[in-house]
Amino acid sequence: MSEVRELPEALAEPVARVRAGWMSLLFFANIALWLGVYAPIQVLLPKQAELLDAANKEAVFSLVTGIGAVVALIANPAVGLLSDRTCSARGRRHPWTAAGAGVAAAGLLVLAFAPNVAVMVLGWCLVQAGLNGMLAMLVSAIADRVPVPQRAQVGGLVGIAQMLGTVLGAVVVVVMLDLAGLPLGYAVCAAIVLAGAAAFVLRTPDARLPVTFRPSARSRDVLANLWISPRKHPDFAWAWACHFMINLGNAFGTLYLLFFLKDAVHYEDPDTGLLIMMGLYGAALVVGALVAGHFSDKSGRRKPYVLAASAVMAVAASLLVVWQNWTAALAASPLLGVGFGAYMAVALAMLTQVLPAAQDRAKDLGVINIANSLPQVVAPMLTAPILAYLGGYPSLFAASALSTVIAAVLVTRVKTVG
């Protein structure tokens, strides 16, 4: 009879609840990561594009962010796959978290002094590669260290961290720009990314993978492993599709709010109006994430919360289909926020429960993270024809509502998660 090997800590399903200190370090690392992503996208890159080529600033910004998005789609699962095969004495994930933060910081410093568009593209590609590698590791930490009954709570904190990173990023770089211009803004972002990664890497455990448990490193096996068969792993496929549609619906509902306020609502001060809407959205997201995370973990159920979150998001978008006015915008913002926050809390818990194999956690979560990034590429491509030829903003918000309804249908097909 063959001997059954006991799984090492790196591959075993976690059972011990993580403590507040570990969650706080993960929380701050995620804030640093998302600040590194969104501070450039919201403020620094557009201003730099205008400085380098004022006449074609929109085209330059689209070129830089588009190429960066492609790099992000590749980097996330690739770094995850490499970490799954790492047997370093410092663990599987931490070396790649530190490396990702270092590459991202280098890219931000390249951007700080980019003399032309080509160097700007190079810098942003480095940032996207580094931060998406870091993202793959931070998400993998949840599957590696957090037991299933606690994952929605931790997922809620991660969702809140993403929102706070976005808001704080805008605040920080605006202050830095007033003080010393673009170079200081990029340098401060780099320092924050490094600080968040260093605190998590140096202060949290990361189990070592024994060499005898390392997956095959042959090129053929590695490439084959990137494909996750929907036929063999249907729950993973349905959960991935649900995640993609939810993020697509959220992208349709949020990316063009400034233009919506200006062109459809005719709000007198669209910049201030957008801040009000995003403030309501962010506050409601925090509430939705905390409440849904708590009750989902307490009940052990995930799908009912995904269904409820999808319904709330669809109602929010539907309000803007029927009414394009400031009152409807004020009502829709917190509804969309509470729905997306509730979904994000439960989604990480559900998605980590449908992973095909413990030895491929980071790679598989990297594949899932594509469902976060891809809608940011797809939504702008679809929005332009919708606004121009298919009915304008009512049709755009109808597409947002439809996307979330489809997500609700898809999640019902997941069988192994309640």
N, C-alpha and C positions, 0 to 999 in steps of 0.2 A: 504493500500500500504506500502510495507516495505521501510524503510529509507535507502538511499544509503549513505554509509560512505565515507567521503573524505579520500583519501589516505594520510598517513603521509609523511613527507619529505623523510624518509628513503626508501619508496617504490615508490614515485612519480617519473615520468620521469623528469630528470633535464632539465632546460631551460636556466638558466643563464650561460653564458660563464665563464670558469675558467680563472683566471688571470695568469700572468707570474710567480708570486711567487709560486703559487700552483703547476704549471707545473715543476718549478725548483726543488722543494722539492720531487716531485714524481720521477723526473729524477735522482736525486742523491740517493734516496732510492733504485731505480732499479740498479744503478751502484754498490752500496754496496752489494746488493743481488747477482748479477751475479759475482762480484769479489769473494764473499764467496763460490760460486759454482765452478768457473773455476780455481781459483788459486790453490786449492788443486788438482783438476783433472789434470791440465796441468803439475804441478811441484811437489807439496808437497807429494801427495799420491804415485806417482811412486818412488820418492827418498826414502820415508819411507818403501815402500815394498822391495826395494833393501837392505836397512839397516837391515830389520828384517829377510829376507830370500833371499839372493842374487841368490841362485841357482834356485829359483822358483818365481822370482819377477813378471813375467808376470801373472802367475796363482794367486798370492796374489792380485795383482792390479785388475784383472778381478773379483775375488771373492768379494772384498770390494765394488767395483763400481756396480757390478751386484746386490748384496743385497740392496745396497743403492738406486738403481733405482726402485726396487720393493717398498721400503718404500715411495719413492717420488710419485709413481703412486697412492698409497693409501692415503697419507697425503693430497694431494691437494684437492680432492673433499670432504674428510672428514672434514677438517678444514673449507672449504667453507660452508658445510652443518651446522656445529655448529655455525658459525658466523651468518648465516641467522636466527638462533633462539635465538640470543643473544640480551637481552634488557638492557644492561648495561647503566648507566648514561653517560659513556664515549663513547657510540656509539656501533655499531655492529662490525666494522672492526678493529678499533685501538687496543682494548685489545688483539686481536689475532695476529696483526702485532707485537706488543711488545713481546708477549709470544713466537712467532716464532723466533724472533731475539734472545731472551734470550736462547731458547733451542739450536739454531744453534751455538751461541757463546760458550755455555757449551760443545757442541760436538767438536768444534774446539780445546778447551782447553784439552779435553780428548785425542784427537789425538796428541796434542803437547807432551804428556808424555806417549803415549801408549807403553807398554813394549812388547806386543805380537800382533799377528794377530787378536785374538778374541777381544781385547780391541779396536784395530783399526777399526774393523767392527762396534762395538758399537758406537764409536765416529762418524763415517761417517753416520750411520743410524740416529743419533741425528741431525747431520747437515742437512741431506736431509729432515727429518721430519720438522725441524724448518724453513728452507728456503723455502720449498714448501708451508708450511702454510702461510708464509709471502708473497710468490708470489701470492697465491690465493687472498689475501687481496689487494695487490697493483693493480692487474688486475681488481678486483671488484670495486676499487675506480673509475676507468674510467666509468664503467656503472652507478655507484651511483652518480657521480658528474659532468661528462662531457656531455654536450648536443650532440645529434647526429651530427649536422653540424660541430662540432669541433673535433670529435673523431679520424679522420685519422691523423690530426696534432699531437695530443697527442700520438697516436699509433706510429707515426714515431719517436717521441722522445724516447719512450720506446724501440723500436728496436735499436736505436742508443746507448741507455744506456746499452743494453745487449752486444753490440759489444765492447764498451769502457770498461765495467766491465771485459770482457774477456782479453783485451789487458793490462789494468792497473794491473789486477791480476797477470799476468805473470811478469810484470816489478817489482811490489812491492815485490813479494816473492823472486825473484832472488836477489834483493838488500838485503833483510833481511837474506837470506841464506848466503850471503857473509859476513854479519856482525856477525851473532850469531847462524846460523843453524835453524833446523826445528821448535823448540819451539817458537822462536820469529816470524817466518813466520806465524804460526798458530795464535799466539796471536794478531798480527797486523790485520789479516783477521777478527778475532772476534771483535776487537775494531771498525773496519770500518763498519761491519754489524750493530753493536749496534748504532753507530753514525748516520748512514743513516736512520735506523728505528726510532730512537728517534726524529730526526729532523722532520720527516714526521708526526709522531704521535702527537708531542707537538705543531706543528705549523699549522696544517690543521684541518678543521672541520670534524666531523663524526656524522651524525644524529642518534638520539636514536630511536629504534624501540619500539613503545608502546606495552605493554604486550598483549593488546587485538588483536593485529595483528600478534602475534607470531604463526608460523605454528605449527602443531601438533608435540608433542615430544614423542608420543607413538612409541615404537620400531618398530612395524609393519609398521606404516606410514612412519617413517624415512627411513627404509630399502627400502620400495616400492618407495620412492621419489628419491632414487639414480638412478633408471632406468628412462631414458627419451625415451619414445616410438618413434621410427622412423615413425611409422604409424600416430601418433597424431601430431608429430612435424617434418615433413619431411625436412623443411628448415634447422633446427638445425642439423639433421643427415647428409644432403648433405654438409653443411658448415664444420662440424667436419671432414668428410671424405676428403674433399679438403685440410683442414689444415694439416691433417696427411700426405697426399701424398706429399704436398709441403715440409714439414719438412723431410720426408724420402728422397726425392730427394736431398735436401740440405745436408743431412747427408752422402749420397752416394758420393756426390761431394766434400766434405771437410774433412771427418774424416781420409782418408788415403793418403792425399796429400804428406806427408813426404816420405812415402814408394814409392809413385808414382814417385817422383822426383829422388829417389835413384835407384829404380829398373827398371823403364821404360824409364825415360828421361835421366838417367845417368848424372844428373847434378853434377858438381864437388864438390859443397858445398851445400848439400840438406838443411841443417839447415838455411843457409842464404837465399837460394832460397825460402824456406817456408815463412820466414819473409817478403820477397819481395811480394810474392803472397798474403799473408794475409793483408799486408799493402794496396795493390791495392784493394783487396776485401773489406776491412773495409772502405776505403775512398769512394769507389763507393756505398757501402751500405748507408752511410750517405746521399749522394746525392740523391739516389733513394728514400729513406724514406722521405726526406724533400720535394722533388718535387712532388712525388705521393700523399703524405699527403695533401699538399696545394691544388692541383688541384682536388683531390677527394672530399675534403670538399667544395670547391668552386662550383663544379658541382652537388654535392649530390649523385654521382654515385660511385659504388664500383666494380661491376663485370668487367667492361672494364679494370680496372687497374689490377685486379687479372689475367685476360686473358693475358694482355700484359706482366706482370711479369713472368707468367708461360712460355710464348713463349721465352722471353729473357733467362731465366734459361735453357730451353731446348736447345737453340742454343749454349749456353756456354758449356754445357755438350757434345753436339754433336761435337764440335771442338776437344775435347779430345778423342772422339771415332775415329775420322779420323786421327788425328795427335798426336803422343805422343812425343812432343818436347818442348823445352823451349819457343819458340815463341808462340806456341799454348797455353801454360800454362799462359803466360803473357796476352794474349788476352782473355782467358776464365775467369781469376780471376775477373777483374772488371765487366764483363758481369754478372757473377753469383752474384756478390755483389750488383749491381744496381737492378737486378731482385728480389733478396731476400729482399732487403731493401724496394723496392716499395711494395712488397707483405705484409711485416710485418706492414707497415704503414696502409694499407687499411684493412688488415685482422682483426685487433682488432675492427675497426669500424664495419665491416660487421658482425663479430661474436657476438658483443654485441647487434646487431639489430635483431638477430634471437633467443634470449633467450626466453624460454617458459613463465616464470613468474617472475615478479619483486621480489617477496618474496623469490625466490630461486636463485638470481643472482650469489652469490658467489659459491654455490654448482655447478650450471650449468657451470660457468666459470672454476671451478676446473675440471669438466669432459672435457672441451675443452682443458685445460692445459695438459691432458693426451696425446693429439695429439702432444704436444711439446716434452714430455718426452719419449713416447713409441718408436719413431723412433731411439732414441739413444740406445735403447736396441735391436730393430729389425735389424737395419742396420749392426752392427758388426756380428750378427748371419748369415745374408744373404751374407755378403761380403766374408767371408772365402770360402764358396763353389764356389762363382762366380769367385774369383781369382784363385782357385785351379783347377776347373773342367769345367768352363763355358766360358772360353775365356780371362781371365785376365782383365787388366785395361780397354780395349775397351768395354768389356761387362759391367763392373762396371759403367762406365760413360753412357753407353746406358741405364742401369737401372735407373740412375739419370734422364736422359732426359725423359724416359718413365713415370716415377713417376710424373713429373711436367705436362706432357701432360694429364695424367689421371686426375690430379687435375683441369686442365682447363675444362675438360669435366664435372667433377662433379659440379663445381661452376655454370655451366649453368642451373643446375636443381634447384637452389635456386630461388624462385619466388617472395618473399616479399622484396628483396633488388635489387635495380637497378644496 
